[in-house]
Amino acid sequence: MYTLYIAIVIGICVLAFFGTLLVGKNVNKSIEQREVEGESPAAELQRSHKYEKNSSIKVLSIIYLITFILTAIVSAIFIF
Protein backbone atom coordinates (compact mmCIF):
# COMPACT_ATOMS: atom_id res chain seq x y z
CA MET A 1 0.00 0.00 0.00
CA TYR A 2 2.86 2.38 0.81
CA THR A 3 4.30 1.75 -2.63
CA LEU A 4 1.06 3.00 -4.15
CA TYR A 5 1.25 6.26 -2.18
CA ILE A 6 4.84 6.80 -3.22
CA ALA A 7 3.95 6.07 -6.85
CA ILE A 8 1.09 8.60 -6.69
CA VAL A 9 3.38 11.33 -5.32
CA ILE A 10 6.02 10.58 -7.94
CA GLY A 11 3.35 10.68 -10.66
CA ILE A 12 2.10 14.05 -9.43
CA CYS A 13 5.63 15.44 -9.46
CA VAL A 14 6.27 14.11 -12.97
CA LEU A 15 3.07 15.78 -14.20
CA ALA A 16 4.18 19.06 -12.63
CA PHE A 17 7.57 18.68 -14.33
CA PHE A 18 5.96 18.20 -17.75
CA GLY A 19 3.66 21.17 -17.11
CA THR A 20 6.72 23.28 -16.35
CA LEU A 21 8.38 22.12 -19.55
CA LEU A 22 5.30 23.08 -21.58
CA VAL A 23 5.22 26.57 -20.07
CA GLY A 24 8.94 26.97 -20.75
CA LYS A 25 8.51 25.79 -24.33
CA ASN A 26 5.76 28.36 -24.92
CA VAL A 27 7.92 31.15 -23.48
CA ASN A 28 10.88 30.14 -25.65
CA LYS A 29 8.66 30.01 -28.73
CA SER A 30 7.39 33.54 -28.12
CA ILE A 31 10.93 34.83 -27.52
CA GLU A 32 12.18 33.27 -30.76
CA GLN A 33 9.22 34.73 -32.65
CA ARG A 34 9.96 38.22 -31.32
CA GLU A 35 13.65 37.91 -32.24
CA VAL A 36 12.78 36.97 -35.82
CA GLU A 37 10.13 39.64 -36.31
CA GLY A 38 11.81 42.46 -34.43
CA GLU A 39 9.82 44.87 -32.32
CA SER A 40 8.90 48.51 -32.34
CA PRO A 41 8.67 50.39 -29.04
CA ALA A 42 4.86 50.37 -29.31
CA ALA A 43 4.79 46.60 -29.81
CA GLU A 44 7.15 46.17 -26.89
CA LEU A 45 4.87 48.21 -24.65
CA GLN A 46 1.83 46.24 -25.78
CA ARG A 47 3.66 42.95 -25.08
CA SER A 48 4.60 44.22 -21.63
CA HIS A 49 0.96 44.95 -20.79
CA LYS A 50 -0.11 41.58 -22.16
CA TYR A 51 2.56 39.82 -20.11
CA GLU A 52 1.32 41.45 -16.91
CA LYS A 53 -2.15 40.04 -17.53
CA ASN A 54 -1.17 36.57 -18.78
CA SER A 55 2.04 35.81 -16.95
CA SER A 56 3.53 32.32 -17.08
CA ILE A 57 4.33 32.74 -13.39
CA LYS A 58 0.61 32.49 -12.65
CA VAL A 59 0.41 29.21 -14.54
CA LEU A 60 3.48 27.82 -12.80
CA SER A 61 2.12 28.91 -9.42
CA ILE A 62 -1.12 27.05 -10.09
CA ILE A 63 0.76 23.93 -11.22
CA TYR A 64 2.90 23.86 -8.09
CA LEU A 65 0.05 24.77 -5.76
CA ILE A 66 -1.95 21.80 -7.04
CA THR A 67 1.15 19.60 -6.75
CA PHE A 68 1.73 20.70 -3.16
CA ILE A 69 -1.89 20.18 -2.14
CA LEU A 70 -2.14 16.72 -3.71
CA THR A 71 1.20 15.68 -2.24
CA ALA A 72 0.13 16.93 1.20
CA ILE A 73 -3.13 14.96 0.96
CA VAL A 74 -1.34 11.76 -0.04
CA SER A 75 1.24 12.33 2.71
CA ALA A 76 -1.53 12.83 5.30
CA ILE A 77 -3.17 9.58 4.17
CA PHE A 78 0.20 7.88 4.45
CA ILE A 79 0.81 9.20 7.97
CA PHE A 80 -2.66 8.61 9.36
MISE-394381 format. One record per residue (C-alpha): x, y, z; residue number from 1; residue in three letters. Coordinates in pm, 1 decimal. Each point is the difference from the previous one (the first is absolute). Layout:
BEGIN
+----------+----------+----------+-----+---------+
:       px :       py :       pz : num : residuo :
+----------+----------+----------+-----+---------+
:        X :        Y :        Z : NUM :     ALA :
...
+----------+----------+----------+-----+---------+
//
This chain:
BEGIN
+----------+----------+----------+-----+---------+
:       px :       py :       pz : num : residuo :
+----------+----------+----------+-----+---------+
:      0.0 :      0.0 :      0.0 :   1 :     MET :
:    286.3 :    237.5 :     80.5 :   2 :     TYR :
:    143.4 :    -62.9 :   -343.2 :   3 :     THR :
:   -324.0 :    125.1 :   -152.6 :   4 :     LEU :
:     19.0 :    326.1 :    197.3 :   5 :     TYR :
:    359.5 :     54.3 :   -103.8 :   6 :     ILE :
:    -88.9 :    -72.6 :   -362.9 :   7 :     ALA :
:   -286.8 :    252.2 :     15.2 :   8 :     ILE :
:    229.4 :    273.0 :    137.0 :   9 :     VAL :
:    264.4 :    -74.2 :   -261.9 :  10 :     ILE :
:   -266.8 :      9.3 :   -271.7 :  11 :     GLY :
:   -125.5 :    337.4 :    123.5 :  12 :     ILE :
:    353.5 :    139.0 :     -3.1 :  13 :     CYS :
:     63.2 :   -133.7 :   -350.8 :  14 :     VAL :
:   -319.9 :    167.6 :   -123.6 :  15 :     LEU :
:    111.6 :    328.1 :    157.6 :  16 :     ALA :
:    338.7 :    -37.8 :   -170.9 :  17 :     PHE :
:   -161.4 :    -48.1 :   -341.2 :  18 :     PHE :
:   -229.6 :    296.5 :     63.5 :  19 :     GLY :
:    305.8 :    211.3 :     76.4 :  20 :     THR :
:    166.1 :   -116.2 :   -320.1 :  21 :     LEU :
:   -308.3 :     96.0 :   -203.1 :  22 :     LEU :
:     -7.6 :    348.7 :    150.9 :  23 :     VAL :
:    372.3 :     40.8 :    -67.7 :  24 :     GLY :
:    -43.3 :   -118.5 :   -358.1 :  25 :     LYS :
:   -275.3 :    257.5 :    -59.0 :  26 :     ASN :
:    215.9 :    278.5 :    143.8 :  27 :     VAL :
:    295.8 :   -100.9 :   -217.3 :  28 :     ASN :
:   -221.2 :    -12.9 :   -307.7 :  29 :     LYS :
:   -127.4 :    352.8 :     60.7 :  30 :     SER :
:    354.5 :    129.0 :     60.8 :  31 :     ILE :
:    124.3 :   -155.5 :   -324.7 :  32 :     GLU :
:   -295.6 :    145.3 :   -188.7 :  33 :     GLN :
:     73.7 :    349.4 :    133.1 :  34 :     ARG :
:    368.7 :    -31.2 :    -92.5 :  35 :     GLU :
:    -86.4 :    -93.6 :   -357.4 :  36 :     VAL :
:   -265.5 :    266.3 :    -49.0 :  37 :     GLU :
:    168.5 :    282.2 :    187.7 :  38 :     GLY :
:   -199.2 :    241.3 :    210.8 :  39 :     GLU :
:    -91.6 :    363.8 :     -2.2 :  40 :     SER :
:    -23.0 :    187.6 :    330.0 :  41 :     PRO :
:   -381.5 :     -1.7 :    -26.9 :  42 :     ALA :
:     -6.7 :   -376.6 :    -50.2 :  43 :     ALA :
:    235.5 :    -43.2 :    292.6 :  44 :     GLU :
:   -227.7 :    204.4 :    223.5 :  45 :     LEU :
:   -303.7 :   -197.8 :   -112.4 :  46 :     GLN :
:    183.0 :   -328.4 :     69.4 :  47 :     ARG :
:     93.4 :    126.4 :    345.5 :  48 :     SER :
:   -363.5 :     73.2 :     84.1 :  49 :     HIS :
:   -107.1 :   -337.0 :   -137.3 :  50 :     LYS :
:    267.0 :   -176.2 :    205.3 :  51 :     TYR :
:   -123.7 :    163.7 :    319.7 :  52 :     GLU :
:   -347.2 :   -141.4 :    -61.4 :  53 :     LYS :
:     98.2 :   -346.8 :   -126.0 :  54 :     ASN :
:    320.2 :    -76.3 :    183.6 :  55 :     SER :
:    149.0 :   -348.8 :    -13.3 :  56 :     SER :
:     80.2 :     42.5 :    368.7 :  57 :     ILE :
:   -371.6 :    -25.8 :     74.6 :  58 :     LYS :
:    -19.7 :   -328.0 :   -189.5 :  59 :     VAL :
:    306.8 :   -138.2 :    174.1 :  60 :     LEU :
:   -135.8 :    108.2 :    338.0 :  61 :     SER :
:   -324.0 :   -185.6 :    -66.3 :  62 :     ILE :
:    187.7 :   -312.0 :   -113.2 :  63 :     ILE :
:    214.4 :     -7.4 :    312.8 :  64 :     TYR :
:   -285.2 :     91.5 :    233.5 :  65 :     LEU :
:   -200.2 :   -297.0 :   -128.1 :  66 :     ILE :
:    309.9 :   -220.0 :     28.2 :  67 :     THR :
:     57.9 :    110.2 :    359.1 :  68 :     PHE :
:   -362.2 :    -52.3 :    102.7 :  69 :     ILE :
:    -24.9 :   -346.1 :   -157.6 :  70 :     LEU :
:    334.0 :   -103.7 :    147.7 :  71 :     THR :
:   -107.0 :    124.9 :    343.8 :  72 :     ALA :
:   -326.1 :   -197.1 :    -24.6 :  73 :     ILE :
:    179.2 :   -319.9 :    -99.3 :  74 :     VAL :
:    257.8 :     56.4 :    274.7 :  75 :     SER :
:   -276.6 :     50.2 :    258.7 :  76 :     ALA :
:   -163.7 :   -324.5 :   -112.6 :  77 :     ILE :
:    336.6 :   -169.8 :     27.5 :  78 :     PHE :
:     61.0 :    131.5 :    352.3 :  79 :     ILE :
:   -347.2 :    -58.9 :    139.5 :  80 :     PHE :
+----------+----------+----------+-----+---------+
//
